[in-house]
Amino acid sequence: MSLGPEASITDESTTPVADAADERSIGEKVIAGRSLKQIAWRRLKRDRVAIAGGIVVILLIIVALIAPLLTKWLGHPIDEFHNDQIDPTFSTPIGKFGGISRQFIFGVEPTTGRDVFSRIVYGAQTSLSVAFLSAFVSTILGTIFGLAAGYLGGWIDAVISRVMDFLLAFPQLLFAIALVSVLPASFAGLGGRWSRVLVLVGVIGFFGWPYIGRIVRGQTLSLREREFVEASRSLGARSPRILFRELLPNLAAPILVYTTLIIPTNILTEAALSFLGVGIPPPNPSWGGMLSDAVSTYRTDPMYMIIPGGMIFIIVLAFNLFGDGLRDALDPKAR
């Protein structure tokens, strides 16, 4: 006999709830769940400074990729001399601001008369190639050794940590100068420019991995004691699966951020080596090499130093701004 009243009470209590839910769905938008990638992208879009830095980086990458076309459309061949644009008495460009004109939008090089725009464009190709490839080498090595040291521990952690300490204390510039001086000008069937690029990638990438290795090691030490790792062990998962299926996806954010921040450091390192004469060999274009050539002419033609120096400043600043914004977007504790 009690089923009737209880059924009526249940019907009366559930009907208003259903009506209220319908009213909320009609009057308000349904809240949809978002993934971590979507949340990070929304945070990054709100950071206008980071987006501006990313746009500048993308534009310079495009410039480096289409360097031959830009040289053909807006400049001149990099090995073409224009003696008619040089004052024979002072060996300086004819005209104001280093010979800037419609024909030479960045002016001409002192003494030789080569087009500065073409050399800047090809210098971007060289600098970005060294920076990205060396960052890739550093990231791969740092991730592998950092994961191994943090997860395995014991004597493996001790050995890898001491190797990282040794490499961090080792004078990178002196080693690069000594190594480049004994290597041949060209090898592996490559010209002087790209063979030297490979040497710089090897030197910068090899000495750069301990920085990211320390970060990965520290993050791995904190993650290996989490519940999801213990659950994987209890289910019989082996170490390779735990490393590459459980730990590595959770390390993607700091690895990506640090890779973005190490690229401008590599650009500065390549420019410093070229400035010291052990980078890209002349007459191949390089921003650091152009700065080195401008040391003797900066008083009579300051534009030849300002333009490559300004390009280095812009690309490094753009990468740093984008890297800082990416770090804030991927940080779950950031507001």
C-alpha positions in Angstrom: 0.0 0.0 0.0 3.0 2.3 0.6 4.2 2.1 -3.0 1.6 4.6 -4.2 2.5 7.6 -2.0 6.2 6.9 -2.4 5.9 6.8 -6.2 4.0 10.0 -6.2 6.5 11.7 -4.0 9.3 10.5 -6.2 7.6 11.8 -9.3 6.9 15.2 -7.7 10.5 15.6 -6.6 12.1 14.6 -9.9 10.0 16.6 -12.2 11.1 20.1 -11.0 14.7 19.0 -11.1 14.3 18.0 -14.8 12.6 21.3 -15.6 15.3 23.3 -13.9 18.0 21.4 -15.8 16.2 22.1 -19.1 15.9 25.8 -18.2 19.6 26.0 -17.3 20.6 24.3 -20.6 18.4 26.7 -22.5 19.4 29.9 -20.7 23.1 29.1 -20.3 25.8 27.5 -22.3 26.8 24.0 -21.4 30.2 24.0 -19.7 32.5 21.7 -21.7 35.7 20.1 -20.4 39.0 21.2 -21.8 42.2 19.3 -22.2 45.5 20.6 -20.9 46.6 21.6 -24.4 43.4 23.7 -24.8 44.0 25.4 -21.5 47.6 26.1 -22.3 46.7 27.5 -25.7 44.0 29.8 -24.2 46.6 31.1 -21.7 49.2 31.6 -24.4 46.7 33.5 -26.6 46.1 36.0 -23.8 49.8 36.8 -23.6 50.2 39.3 -26.4 53.9 39.8 -25.8 54.5 36.1 -26.2 52.4 35.9 -29.3 54.3 38.9 -30.8 57.6 37.1 -30.1 56.3 33.9 -31.7 55.2 35.8 -34.8 58.7 37.3 -35.1 60.3 33.9 -34.7 58.0 32.4 -37.4 58.7 35.2 -39.8 62.5 34.8 -39.3 62.2 31.1 -39.9 60.3 31.7 -43.1 63.0 34.3 -44.2 65.7 31.7 -43.6 63.8 29.0 -45.5 63.2 31.2 -48.6 66.6 33.0 -48.5 67.4 32.2 -52.1 64.1 33.6 -53.3 64.4 36.8 -51.2 67.9 37.3 -52.5 66.7 37.0 -56.0 63.7 39.3 -55.5 65.0 42.0 -53.2 68.8 41.7 -53.2 71.8 40.5 -55.1 74.0 37.4 -55.0 76.0 37.2 -51.8 79.3 36.8 -53.7 78.7 39.7 -56.1 80.9 42.7 -55.6 79.7 46.2 -56.4 82.7 48.4 -56.5 80.7 51.2 -58.0 79.0 51.6 -54.6 82.3 52.0 -52.7 84.3 55.2 -52.3 87.7 54.4 -53.7 89.4 56.9 -51.3 88.0 55.8 -48.0 86.6 52.3 -48.9 83.3 53.2 -47.5 79.8 53.0 -49.1 78.7 55.9 -51.2 75.7 57.6 -49.7 74.2 57.9 -46.3 73.5 55.2 -43.8 75.9 52.7 -45.3 74.6 53.0 -48.8 71.0 52.2 -48.1 68.9 52.8 -51.2 66.1 51.2 -53.2 68.6 48.9 -54.9 70.3 48.0 -51.6 67.7 48.1 -48.9 70.3 47.3 -46.1 73.2 49.1 -47.7 76.5 47.6 -48.9 79.5 46.1 -47.2 82.5 48.3 -46.8 85.5 47.7 -49.0 83.8 44.8 -50.9 80.5 46.3 -51.8 78.5 43.1 -51.3 74.8 43.4 -50.5 74.2 43.5 -46.8 70.5 42.3 -47.1 71.5 39.1 -48.9 74.2 38.4 -46.3 71.8 39.0 -43.5 69.2 36.6 -45.0 71.8 33.9 -45.5 73.2 34.6 -42.1 69.8 34.0 -40.6 69.7 30.6 -42.4 73.1 29.7 -40.9 72.4 30.9 -37.3 68.9 29.3 -37.1 70.2 26.0 -38.5 73.0 25.9 -35.9 70.6 27.0 -33.1 67.8 24.5 -33.9 70.0 21.5 -34.6 72.1 22.0 -31.5 69.0 22.5 -29.4 67.6 19.2 -30.8 70.9 17.4 -29.9 70.9 18.9 -26.4 67.3 18.0 -25.8 67.7 14.4 -26.9 70.8 13.7 -24.9 69.6 15.7 -21.9 66.2 13.8 -21.8 67.8 10.4 -22.1 70.5 10.9 -19.5 68.2 12.9 -17.2 65.5 10.2 -17.3 68.1 7.4 -16.7 69.7 9.3 -13.8 66.4 10.3 -12.1 64.6 7.0 -12.5 67.3 4.4 -12.0 69.3 6.2 -9.3 72.2 4.6 -7.5 75.6 4.5 -9.2 74.0 5.4 -12.6 72.7 8.6 -11.1 76.1 9.3 -9.5 78.1 8.7 -12.7 75.7 10.8 -14.9 75.6 13.6 -12.3 79.4 13.8 -12.2 79.6 13.9 -16.0 77.1 16.7 -16.0 79.2 18.6 -13.4 82.3 18.1 -15.5 80.8 19.3 -18.7 79.2 22.4 -17.0 82.6 23.3 -15.7 84.4 22.6 -19.0 85.4 25.7 -21.0 83.2 25.4 -24.1 84.6 28.2 -26.1 88.2 27.0 -25.7 87.3 23.5 -26.7 85.4 24.8 -29.8 88.4 26.8 -30.8 90.8 23.9 -30.3 88.5 21.4 -32.1 87.8 23.6 -35.1 91.5 24.4 -35.6 92.4 20.7 -36.1 89.4 19.6 -38.2 89.5 19.9 -42.0 87.7 22.8 -43.7 85.3 20.3 -45.4 84.4 16.7 -44.8 81.6 14.2 -45.5 81.2 15.7 -49.0 80.0 19.0 -47.6 81.3 22.5 -48.3 83.1 24.7 -45.8 79.9 26.3 -44.6 77.8 23.3 -43.8 80.7 21.2 -42.6 81.4 23.9 -40.1 77.7 24.0 -39.2 77.9 20.3 -38.3 81.0 20.9 -36.1 79.2 23.8 -34.3 76.1 21.7 -33.8 78.1 18.9 -32.3 80.1 21.2 -30.0 77.2 23.3 -28.8 74.7 20.4 -28.6 77.2 18.2 -26.7 78.0 20.9 -24.1 74.4 22.0 -23.8 72.7 18.8 -22.7 73.7 18.9 -19.0 71.5 22.0 -18.5 68.3 20.2 -19.6 69.6 17.0 -18.1 69.6 18.5 -14.7 66.0 19.7 -15.1 64.8 16.4 -16.4 66.6 14.5 -13.6 65.0 16.7 -10.9 61.5 16.3 -12.4 61.9 12.6 -12.7 63.0 12.3 -9.1 59.7 13.8 -8.0 57.5 12.0 -10.5 58.9 8.4 -10.0 57.2 8.3 -6.5 53.8 9.4 -7.8 50.7 7.1 -7.6 50.5 6.5 -11.4 54.0 5.2 -11.5 53.4 2.8 -8.5 50.2 1.7 -10.3 52.1 0.9 -13.4 54.7 -1.1 -11.4 51.9 -3.0 -9.6 50.4 -4.0 -13.0 53.7 -5.4 -14.1 55.0 -2.6 -16.3 58.7 -2.7 -17.0 61.1 0.2 -16.8 61.1 1.2 -20.5 57.3 1.5 -20.5 57.3 3.5 -17.3 60.0 5.8 -18.7 58.6 6.5 -22.1 54.8 6.0 -21.5 54.4 7.3 -18.0 57.2 9.7 -17.1 58.1 11.2 -20.5 54.6 12.6 -21.3 54.6 14.4 -18.0 58.0 15.9 -18.7 56.9 17.2 -22.1 56.0 20.7 -20.8 59.4 21.5 -19.1 61.3 20.0 -22.0 59.5 22.1 -24.5 59.9 25.3 -22.5 63.6 24.8 -21.9 64.2 23.9 -25.6 62.6 27.2 -26.6 64.8 29.1 -24.1 68.0 27.3 -25.1 67.7 28.3 -28.8 68.6 32.0 -28.3 71.5 30.9 -26.2 72.8 28.8 -29.1 72.3 31.7 -31.4 74.5 33.9 -29.2 77.1 31.1 -28.9 77.3 30.7 -32.7 77.6 34.4 -33.1 80.4 34.6 -30.5 82.3 31.7 -32.2 82.0 33.4 -35.6 83.1 36.7 -34.1 86.2 35.0 -32.7 87.0 33.5 -36.1 86.2 29.8 -35.3 82.6 29.8 -36.5 81.4 29.9 -40.1 84.4 30.5 -42.3 84.5 33.6 -44.6 83.3 34.5 -47.2 80.2 32.5 -46.0 77.7 34.9 -44.4 77.2 34.9 -40.6 75.9 37.5 -38.2 78.8 37.0 -35.8 81.3 37.2 -38.7 79.7 40.4 -40.0 80.1 41.9 -36.5 83.8 40.8 -36.5 84.3 42.5 -39.9 82.6 45.6 -38.7 85.1 46.2 -35.8 87.5 47.9 -38.1 84.9 50.0 -39.9 82.3 50.9 -37.3 83.5 54.4 -36.9 83.2 55.2 -40.6 80.2 52.9 -41.3 78.3 52.2 -38.1 75.3 50.7 -40.0 77.3 47.7 -40.9 77.6 46.9 -37.2 74.1 48.0 -36.2 72.2 45.9 -38.7 73.6 42.4 -37.8 73.7 43.4 -34.2 70.1 44.4 -34.3 69.1 41.2 -36.0 70.8 39.2 -33.2 69.0 41.3 -30.6 65.6 40.9 -32.3 65.8 37.1 -32.7 67.1 36.5 -29.2 64.5 38.8 -27.6 61.7 37.2 -29.6 62.7 33.7 -28.5 63.0 34.7 -24.9 59.6 36.4 -24.9 58.0 33.5 -26.5 59.7 31.0 -24.2 58.6 33.0 -21.1 55.0 33.1 -22.3 55.1 29.3 -23.1 56.4 28.6 -19.7 53.6 30.6 -18.0 51.0 28.9 -20.3 52.2 25.4 -19.5 52.6 26.0 -15.7 49.5 24.6 -14.0 50.2 26.7 -10.9 50.2 30.0 -12.9 47.1 32.1 -12.8 
